[in-house]
Amino acid sequence: MVEKNIILAGVGGQGILSIAFVIDNAALDAGFHFKQAEVHGMAQRGGAVQSNLRYGDSEIYSDIIPTGSADLILSIEPLEVLRYWHFLRPGGWVVTSITPYVNIPDYPETDELLTELAAFDNIVMVDTAHIAKAAGNLRAQNMAAVGAASELLDFSEDQLLGFVEKLFARKGEKMVAVNQRAFKYGRAAGLFFRGLVDGGMPRLAAIKLSAKLAAETIDPEHAGAWAEALGADENKLETVLAEKEAVACDQAAAFA
Amino acid sequence: MKREILLGDEAIGLGAIHSGMSGIYGYPGTPSTEIFEYVQRVTKADGDIHAFWSTNEKVAYEEALGMSWAGKRALVCMKHVGLNVAADAFMNSAVTGTNGGLVLAVADDPGMHSSQNEQDSRFFAQFALIPCFEPRNQQECYDMMFEAFEMSEELSVPVMVRLVTRIAHSRAGVATRDRRPQNELDPSKEIKKWTLLPSNARVQYKHLTDKQPELLRRAEESTHNELRLAGKSGVLVCGLADNYLYENLESDHDLSILSIRQYPLPAGKVRELVDHVDELLVLEDGYPLVENMVRGLFGLVGVRVKGRMTGEIPRTGELNPDIVREALGLPALPTAHAPQTELANRPPALCKGCPHTDSFRALNEALNIFDNPQVFSDIGCYTLAALPPLEAVHSCVAMGASIGMAAGAAHAGYSPAVAAIGDSTFSHGGITPLLSAVQQHVNLNILVLDNSTVGMTGLQRSMSTGQTLDQIILGTGIEEDHFRIIEPTPRNHEANIEVMREELAYDGPSVIVARRACIEALKHGIS
């Protein structure tokens, strides 16, 4: 039985409705029932926005996800995760960008915020700004985020990429390519992060390392080698971070 | 079967198109805007449906009524508070009745996501003695449009379809049907029906009351009003509250349930339920309308009626599955062990580079010669100037109210009486109070923020911007010396303060138009 309840989170203008478009269409295409509630109007002006997306193979009743029923929080912004923690069911996952969107005076210190997030067991952290830039457009962070979460969804990568294409088709081939790249890099970065953590690296170290690697080279296959090379050794991590240029993902051995 | 992904709002729009609608009318207002926008978008190519925003909801309603008079089908859509504006035409259209089908889709906003109250439009349907459908999902939004248009034509009565934010702005797959052709032009010749002189109105009102038993019979027999009797504990559930109920129930539950999605309230079915149960929980997203009807003034003998009036459901705010779960006496679901943290709010704000910011920075400075000056404002993006850091405006009540309230304050001796209103809100409800203030020579200062679009609801066309706006303002008879135009930019800051100071010093009505296009509109190439 498939039932997935997803909270999409971000700030007005970041494009969570584009993420919803991709997943909605994949759900419809797969023959699932789905409902997806979103926020329009006043809140879209730079305020906190969310969308509740639910799909599954039996009827979906409520448009709103009940507290304790969310399987996944997918956030394009790290602070926004905290707004929806309490909806997660036991064992639920968080996939979040670590790129802060600072438009309020009392935004917390980024390091403190990331430390707080990293304390959560089931979390995947990705540097969406880093990835989107490598893909060719900083605005593609939303596609990087959905890419990072794609492995937790119930659709193939190709299915999802097909709807990324449909979404950006009217903006031309170049935009399609940029956004599909962001999705693919995001997917690789998500899997790479999980590989590092599974290999024993602390989550904060894992995200710092991921952000240092050239986004277009990230390959989850190398996660094991990096975890083995750096482990929990902060000095070794510092050596990587001290590199002038972005490091290629296949260079783990050089830092062992 | 073809399924399309549609918002509840869009399903209403497509349902109306497929029902053979010839015209859609409305004024933008969250959460109803997307009904109109959808129709506008999908009919752009064929152009056989009239789709042009109206100046306000009353005008929209009257235009829709005119199309109905001409024998064609019309949909008029608005948010709940918009119906207050349209109420004159709306109430009387129930008395005239219809010729071509006339459906009113009105979107309520329980929880006030984007509104200044959470009034429940079902009261208006009851007040006007017209039928009301209340869909619980996107498919019903689509399907009920067919029924609503049919009923409107068959019984010569406008029909309301009531939405709430959560269905208006939620998407699902919707199965669609073939499109019914539009009606031919067939103007009504029943002069007395449409001419509500007292002698005719009495006859028409009698017709309306005579229709009530038939409306009730239809509600009693409607498949939208389902009664399932089981145990002694009952739930009466309206509209999409049904989803929150079933979200929480296991298949082996023993509740007796009456689901209501078509009004007038089917009293026979309610009676059957009440006679069967010992206690009755009423779930409705909105006011406790049905709850209070069922309870009456003195309560039911032998049946405890529970709901918003007795504390099982909060008296105000939007319903959700958690609230319903608690009201059903079920334990809360377990949640992941997540850290408890203080969380900074992220309220909406004016966009970076917004002309309103420059207007209000100048106004704040121009007014700083007064002790704690208060500015009356209105409804639009610029209402956000009430929040920090600007904190430039101090009221927001109803469309156009800034000018009327500033005038009233001036009558009382308050000075400086300043109103700030956007160009579209001005066309909607600001023209008549300005005319009134100018003709009375009231000492007030009006700042019209002309950004050339309806910003807050998503860049719809403004009716009074640029030259049109200027001509309207001058047409009220205002002295030309006290009609000023400024361009709100950082560079003009000092000069704009000077203009404002000059007009604040003048003892009489003055209007300053702050004219610069919305940056979002520029970005989208609209302005």
HADDOCK unambig.tbl for C-alpha pairs under 7 A between the chains (distance, minus, plus):
assign (segid A and resid 28 and name CA) (segid B and resid 173 and name CA) 6.83 0.50 0.50
assign (segid A and resid 34 and name CA) (segid B and resid 172 and name CA) 5.75 0.50 0.50
assign (segid A and resid 35 and name CA) (segid B and resid 170 and name CA) 6.64 0.50 0.50
assign (segid A and resid 35 and name CA) (segid B and resid 171 and name CA) 5.48 0.50 0.50
assign (segid A and resid 35 and name CA) (segid B and resid 172 and name CA) 4.76 0.50 0.50
assign (segid A and resid 36 and name CA) (segid B and resid 170 and name CA) 5.18 0.50 0.50
assign (segid A and resid 36 and name CA) (segid B and resid 171 and name CA) 4.92 0.50 0.50
assign (segid A and resid 36 and name CA) (segid B and resid 172 and name CA) 6.57 0.50 0.50
assign (segid A and resid 37 and name CA) (segid B and resid 166 and name CA) 6.71 0.50 0.50
assign (segid A and resid 37 and name CA) (segid B and resid 169 and name CA) 5.85 0.50 0.50
assign (segid A and resid 37 and name CA) (segid B and resid 170 and name CA) 3.79 0.50 0.50
assign (segid A and resid 37 and name CA) (segid B and resid 171 and name CA) 6.20 0.50 0.50
assign (segid A and resid 38 and name CA) (segid B and resid 169 and name CA) 5.74 0.50 0.50
assign (segid A and resid 38 and name CA) (segid B and resid 170 and name CA) 5.93 0.50 0.50
assign (segid A and resid 39 and name CA) (segid B and resid 169 and name CA) 6.87 0.50 0.50
assign (segid A and resid 41 and name CA) (segid B and resid 30 and name CA) 5.83 0.50 0.50
assign (segid A and resid 41 and name CA) (segid B and resid 114 and name CA) 6.36 0.50 0.50
assign (segid A and resid 41 and name CA) (segid B and resid 456 and name CA) 6.40 0.50 0.50
assign (segid A and resid 41 and name CA) (segid B and resid 457 and name CA) 5.69 0.50 0.50
assign (segid A and resid 42 and name CA) (segid B and resid 114 and name CA) 5.78 0.50 0.50
assign (segid A and resid 42 and name CA) (segid B and resid 348 and name CA) 6.67 0.50 0.50
assign (segid A and resid 42 and name CA) (segid B and resid 456 and name CA) 6.40 0.50 0.50
assign (segid A and resid 43 and name CA) (segid B and resid 348 and name CA) 5.20 0.50 0.50
assign (segid A and resid 44 and name CA) (segid B and resid 348 and name CA) 6.80 0.50 0.50
assign (segid A and resid 45 and name CA) (segid B and resid 348 and name CA) 4.91 0.50 0.50
assign (segid A and resid 45 and name CA) (segid B and resid 349 and name CA) 5.61 0.50 0.50
assign (segid A and resid 45 and name CA) (segid B and resid 350 and name CA) 6.56 0.50 0.50
assign (segid A and resid 45 and name CA) (segid B and resid 351 and name CA) 6.70 0.50 0.50
assign (segid A and resid 46 and name CA) (segid B and resid 348 and name CA) 5.05 0.50 0.50
assign (segid A and resid 46 and name CA) (segid B and resid 349 and name CA) 5.83 0.50 0.50
assign (segid A and resid 47 and name CA) (segid B and resid 346 and name CA) 5.27 0.50 0.50
assign (segid A and resid 47 and name CA) (segid B and resid 347 and name CA) 4.77 0.50 0.50
assign (segid A and resid 47 and name CA) (segid B and resid 348 and name CA) 3.90 0.50 0.50
assign (segid A and resid 47 and name CA) (segid B and resid 349 and name CA) 6.82 0.50 0.50
assign (segid A and resid 48 and name CA) (segid B and resid 346 and name CA) 5.52 0.50 0.50
assign (segid A and resid 48 and name CA) (segid B and resid 347 and name CA) 6.77 0.50 0.50
assign (segid A and resid 61 and name CA) (segid B and resid 243 and name CA) 4.62 0.50 0.50
assign (segid A and resid 61 and name CA) (segid B and resid 244 and name CA) 6.87 0.50 0.50
assign (segid A and resid 61 and name CA) (segid B and resid 246 and name CA) 6.58 0.50 0.50
assign (segid A and resid 61 and name CA) (segid B and resid 247 and name CA) 5.57 0.50 0.50
assign (segid A and resid 62 and name CA) (segid B and resid 243 and name CA) 4.83 0.50 0.50
assign (segid A and resid 62 and name CA) (segid B and resid 244 and name CA) 5.39 0.50 0.50
assign (segid A and resid 62 and name CA) (segid B and resid 247 and name CA) 6.02 0.50 0.50
assign (segid A and resid 62 and name CA) (segid B and resid 321 and name CA) 6.97 0.50 0.50
assign (segid A and resid 63 and name CA) (segid B and resid 170 and name CA) 6.77 0.50 0.50
assign (segid A and resid 64 and name CA) (segid B and resid 320 and name CA) 6.94 0.50 0.50
assign (segid A and resid 66 and name CA) (segid B and resid 321 and name CA) 5.61 0.50 0.50
assign (segid A and resid 66 and name CA) (segid B and resid 322 and name CA) 5.86 0.50 0.50
assign (segid A and resid 67 and name CA) (segid B and resid 322 and name CA) 6.57 0.50 0.50
assign (segid A and resid 67 and name CA) (segid B and resid 333 and name CA) 6.91 0.50 0.50
assign (segid A and resid 68 and name CA) (segid B and resid 333 and name CA) 5.35 0.50 0.50
assign (segid A and resid 68 and name CA) (segid B and resid 334 and name CA) 5.54 0.50 0.50
assign (segid A and resid 68 and name CA) (segid B and resid 335 and name CA) 4.35 0.50 0.50
assign (segid A and resid 85 and name CA) (segid B and resid 338 and name CA) 6.06 0.50 0.50
assign (segid A and resid 86 and name CA) (segid B and resid 335 and name CA) 6.43 0.50 0.50
assign (segid A and resid 86 and name CA) (segid B and resid 338 and name CA) 6.92 0.50 0.50
assign (segid A and resid 87 and name CA) (segid B and resid 335 and name CA) 6.75 0.50 0.50
assign (segid A and resid 88 and name CA) (segid B and resid 335 and name CA) 5.64 0.50 0.50
assign (segid A and resid 88 and name CA) (segid B and resid 336 and name CA) 5.37 0.50 0.50
assign (segid A and resid 89 and name CA) (segid B and resid 334 and name CA) 6.54 0.50 0.50
assign (segid A and resid 89 and name CA) (segid B and resid 335 and name CA) 4.48 0.50 0.50
assign (segid A and resid 89 and name CA) (segid B and resid 336 and name CA) 4.91 0.50 0.50
assign (segid A and resid 90 and name CA) (segid B and resid 334 and name CA) 6.82 0.50 0.50
assign (segid A and resid 90 and name CA) (segid B and resid 335 and name CA) 5.21 0.50 0.50
assign (segid A and resid 90 and name CA) (segid B and resid 336 and name CA) 3.83 0.50 0.50
assign (segid A and resid 90 and name CA) (segid B and resid 337 and name CA) 6.96 0.50 0.50
assign (segid A and resid 91 and name CA) (segid B and resid 336 and name CA) 6.38 0.50 0.50
assign (segid A and resid 92 and name CA) (segid B and resid 336 and name CA) 6.72 0.50 0.50
assign (segid A and resid 104 and name CA) (segid B and resid 346 and name CA) 6.54 0.50 0.50
assign (segid A and resid 106 and name CA) (segid B and resid 344 and name CA) 6.44 0.50 0.50
assign (segid A and resid 107 and name CA) (segid B and resid 344 and name CA) 6.63 0.50 0.50
assign (segid A and resid 120 and name CA) (segid B and resid 338 and name CA) 6.93 0.50 0.50
